């Protein structure tokens, strides 16, 4: 018949057409920040999962055929979240899996030095004379968040360590 769509209803075409009509919790990804790499990857996985694109974060098996439209959308979604200072390392990537792998290779490795530096900053954190208590608490919380962001879920920063640094550090508050 004239004007009838003759495409097969394959999973690839179905997924492509659903992508543009569904409403997603993650319409865009959060901006990539290496300090919060672990959190960012979790949000990316959630965004890809709700689109049923999780497979696009991994390199395809030799027999696997992927929808080029979804691949381009996946690349765009990832690329939009990476600010220019970090974008240089992914410019030659041709798939979402390539981008994911390059970022993982550069930022997933927890640096012991970074963690030690942040913990040292935390232990030597002192309220300055021209700083309000709210500003001090914000600065303290930012350091805690940066430490926690460096860690994997099974390495959670001890609450006792946080409390001892914040409450029991007599040099924290100048008199």
N, C-alpha and C positions, 0 to 999 in steps of 0.2 A: 504494500500500500504506500501511497505517496505521503511523505512527511513523517513516516513512522521511524522511530529510532531503532536501528538494527544492531546496535552494540549488544554484546552478551552482558548479562548481569554478573560479571566476574567480581571476585572480592576486591580487585584493584580498582575497578571503576566505581563500585559501590562505596569503597572507602574514600575515594577522591570526592565524590559528590556529597558525601555526608560531611566531609571536612568543612565545606563552605556553608553548610546550613545549620550545623549544631552550635549550641551555645556552650562555651567552656568556662570553667572557673579561671583557668589561666589563659586569658586572651593574649597576653604577652608574658615573656619571662622576666624575672627580676634582672637588674643589671648585674653582670658578672663582677665580682670582687674577689681576688685571690685569698684574702683573709677569711672570707666566709665561703670558701670553695665547697666544703662538705654540705652546707645548707643549700647552696645554689644547685648542686647536683641533685639533691633530693627534690627540689622544686621542679627541675627540668624533667626528672623521671616521672613525677606526677603529671606534668603537662603532657608529656608524650604518652603516658598511659591512658589518660582520658581521651586522647585522640586515636588510640590504638596504634601508635607509632613506635612503641618501645623497641621493636626489632630494628628500627632505623638508627638506633644508637650503637648497634653492633655491626660489624662487617658482615655482609651476606655470605651465606654458604654458596659454593660454586653452582649448585643447581637452583638457587633461589632467584626469582625474578621480582624486581621491585618496581613499583609505580613511580615513574620519573616525576610526576606532578607532586606526589607526596614527598619525595626526596627533596625537591626544590623548596617546598613549604617548610620542611624540617630544617633545611640549611638556613633558610631565611629567619625562622623563629630563633634558632641558636645565634645566628650572626647579629640580629638586632639587639641581643642582650649583652654583646661583648663590646665594651667601649674601645675607642681607638688605641689607647696605650697598650692594650692586650691583644688587639686584633691582628697585629702583624704576624703572629705565629700561626694564624689559621688562614691566611690569605690564599695559600696554595691548596687548601683542602677542597676536594671535589664532592664529598659526601658528608652527611651529618655524622656518620660514624668516624670519619677522618677528624672532624672538628672535635668530637667527644674524646677521641684517643689522644690527640695532641694536647688538649687541655689537661687531661688526666696525667699524661706524662710530665707536664710542666708543674702542675699545682697539687696533685693528689698526695704526693709524698710529703708526709709530715716532717717538717724539719725540726730536729731536736734543738738546734740552735735558736730557731724562732720561738719555740715554746719556752725555752729557758730565758730568752730575752724578755718575753712577755711576763713570765713569772717574776723575774728580777724587777721589772718595772712596777709590777703590782706590789711586791714587798717593799719597794722604796717609795711608794706613792705617799705624798704628804700634801696636806691642804696648804695652799699658799695664802698669804695674808690678804691679797686682793681677790680671793676666790670665795664665792658664797658656798654654803654647805651643799646646796642643790647642784652647783657646778662641780664640786668635788665628788659628790655621789655619782653624777653622770659620767665623769671621767673614770671613776672606779668601775662602774658598771660596763663602760665601753671596754676596759681592759679585761674584765671577766668574760664578756661576750667574745672578745678576740681569742682568748685562751680556749674557751669552749668550742669555738669555731674551728680551731686547729686540731681538735681531738675527734676521734671516732666515738660512736656511742658507748662502747665498752670502756672508754678511758675517761669518763666524766670527772671533771675537776671536783675535788672533795669539798663539800659544804663547810666542813670544819676548817679547811685551809683558807677558804674565803673569809669565814668569820674571824679567824685568828688574825688575818691580815688587816681586816677592816676595823674590828672592835678592839683587839688587844695590842695594836701597834701604838704605843704612847707617843711616838714622834709624828703621828699622822696629823695631829691638830696642834698648831702653834698656839701658845697661850699669850 
